Amino acid sequence: MILVTGASGNAGRAVVDEMRRSGVPFRAMYRSQEDARKASTGVSTVIADFSSRESMKGALTAVDSVYLVCSPIPALVELESKVIDASREKGVKHLVLNSALGAGDYPKSFPAWHRIVEDKLKASGLAFTILRPNSFMQNILSYVAPSIRQQGAFFAAMGDARTSYLDLRDIAAVIPGCSRRPVSIWARLMN
Ligand SMILES: NC(=O)c1ccc[n+]([C@@H]2O[C@H](COP(=O)([O-])OP(=O)(O)OC[C@H]3O[C@@H](n4cnc5c(N)ncnc54)[C@H](OP(=O)(O)O)[C@@H]3O)[C@@H](O)[C@H]2O)c1
């Protein structure tokens, strides 16, 4: 059984969709009943908050693997650290941490927060996988599509720099136990 946290968020929602398609047993974790009610029919849900030890103990019952993702806020260090501790206590075997590109060498803002959690996970004794995605392709719809519609242009504060984009569905594809094929690589093969 895989616990998918952050199921109401961008990454977690995509992981839930791909897990459902792959048929792997999983439980989707939400913070509110309102969000849990939006889950697709047949998806097993649980309500919990990273900050609540008791609720996390319930969410982690009979769970082998955890996909851990949190909003990019400073509190993610404390919140995700609590989940790592609770996972160890509950006998979880493997934890997949959704970190971010830059966690290796960028000492500020959310990459630095992710790095602290990565180090905590590495020292925890749990088997782990750390994912360091760069920008999500789906951000284009949220952030860029409006200016393309209105002005026929999009803008980014990056000069001549290049950036890589990741299709959110590919996060699920690399979670151990999920049998989905990576979308981006598949798309390249098809071309
Ligand atoms: N956006 C990008 O392009 C990008 C690129 C690389 C890496 N990342 C990283 O990817 C991660 C996820 O991004 P995202 O866009 O999916 O974030 P998001 O949409 O904000 O989703 C975050 C999820 O965490 C949940 N959460 C927050 N606090 C919680 C708590 N105390 N207990 C339980 N759940 C809690 C949220 O639940 P609620 O809905 O209830 O708040 C939500 O489901 C971030 O850490 C970010 O640094 C993002």
The ligand as a MOL file (V3000), in Angstrom:
LIG
                    3D

  0  0  0     0  0            999 V3000
M  V30 BEGIN CTAB
M  V30 COUNTS 48 52 0 0 0
M  V30 BEGIN ATOM
M  V30 1 N 5.6490 24.1140 -9.2340 0
M  V30 2 C 6.8030 23.7620 -9.7700 0
M  V30 3 O 7.1050 24.0590 -10.9390 0
M  V30 4 C 7.7690 22.9320 -8.9650 0
M  V30 5 C 8.9660 22.5600 -9.5490 0
M  V30 6 C 9.8450 21.7400 -8.8340 0
M  V30 7 C 9.5320 21.3310 -7.5570 0
M  V30 8 N 8.3720 21.7340 -7.0010 0 CHG=1
M  V30 9 C 8.0830 21.2840 -5.6320 0
M  V30 10 O 6.9960 20.4000 -5.7060 0
M  V30 11 C 6.2680 20.4650 -4.4950 0
M  V30 12 C 4.7770 20.4070 -4.7790 0
M  V30 13 O 4.3830 21.4540 -5.6030 0
M  V30 14 P 2.8300 21.6000 -5.9180 0
M  V30 15 O 2.7180 22.6440 -6.9710 0
M  V30 16 O 2.2170 20.2550 -6.1200 0 CHG=-1
M  V30 17 O 2.3100 22.1950 -4.5220 0
M  V30 18 P 0.7990 22.4100 -4.0810 0
M  V30 19 O -0.1200 22.4060 -5.2670 0
M  V30 20 O 0.7980 23.5820 -3.1700 0
M  V30 21 O 0.4630 21.0860 -3.2350 0
M  V30 22 C 0.9580 20.9270 -1.9480 0
M  V30 23 C 0.1620 19.8630 -1.2320 0
M  V30 24 O 0.6650 19.7710 0.1280 0
M  V30 25 C -0.4580 19.7420 1.0080 0
M  V30 26 N -0.1180 20.2290 2.3370 0
M  V30 27 C 0.3680 21.4450 2.6650 0
M  V30 28 N 0.4980 21.5400 4.0070 0
M  V30 29 C 0.0840 20.3400 4.5160 0
M  V30 30 C -0.0420 19.8190 5.8320 0
M  V30 31 N 0.2670 20.5520 6.9220 0
M  V30 32 N -0.5000 18.5610 5.9830 0
M  V30 33 C -0.8320 17.8040 4.9070 0
M  V30 34 N -0.7570 18.2490 3.6280 0
M  V30 35 C -0.3000 19.5090 3.4470 0
M  V30 36 C -1.4680 20.6520 0.3310 0
M  V30 37 O -2.7490 20.4240 0.8930 0
M  V30 38 P -3.8790 21.5980 0.8780 0
M  V30 39 O -4.4580 21.5960 -0.5130 0
M  V30 40 O -4.8510 21.1480 1.9150 0
M  V30 41 O -3.1940 22.8810 1.2090 0
M  V30 42 C -1.3350 20.1990 -1.1210 0
M  V30 43 O -2.0860 19.0320 -1.3540 0
M  V30 44 C 6.7310 21.7090 -3.7540 0
M  V30 45 O 7.4010 21.3270 -2.5770 0
M  V30 46 C 7.6590 22.4070 -4.7200 0
M  V30 47 O 8.7850 22.9910 -4.0800 0
M  V30 48 C 7.5010 22.5200 -7.6700 0
M  V30 END ATOM
M  V30 BEGIN BOND
M  V30 1 1 1 2
M  V30 2 2 2 3
M  V30 3 1 2 4
M  V30 4 1 4 5
M  V30 5 2 4 48
M  V30 6 2 5 6
M  V30 7 1 6 7
M  V30 8 2 7 8
M  V30 9 1 8 9
M  V30 10 1 8 48
M  V30 11 1 9 10
M  V30 12 1 9 46
M  V30 13 1 10 11
M  V30 14 1 11 12
M  V30 15 1 11 44
M  V30 16 1 12 13
M  V30 17 1 13 14
M  V30 18 2 14 15
M  V30 19 1 14 16
M  V30 20 1 14 17
M  V30 21 1 17 18
M  V30 22 2 18 19
M  V30 23 1 18 20
M  V30 24 1 18 21
M  V30 25 1 21 22
M  V30 26 1 22 23
M  V30 27 1 23 24
M  V30 28 1 23 42
M  V30 29 1 24 25
M  V30 30 1 25 26
M  V30 31 1 25 36
M  V30 32 1 26 27
M  V30 33 1 26 35
M  V30 34 2 27 28
M  V30 35 1 28 29
M  V30 36 1 29 30
M  V30 37 2 29 35
M  V30 38 1 30 31
M  V30 39 2 30 32
M  V30 40 1 32 33
M  V30 41 2 33 34
M  V30 42 1 34 35
M  V30 43 1 36 37
M  V30 44 1 36 42
M  V30 45 1 37 38
M  V30 46 2 38 39
M  V30 47 1 38 40
M  V30 48 1 38 41
M  V30 49 1 42 43
M  V30 50 1 44 45
M  V30 51 1 44 46
M  V30 52 1 46 47
M  V30 END BOND
M  V30 END CTAB
M  END
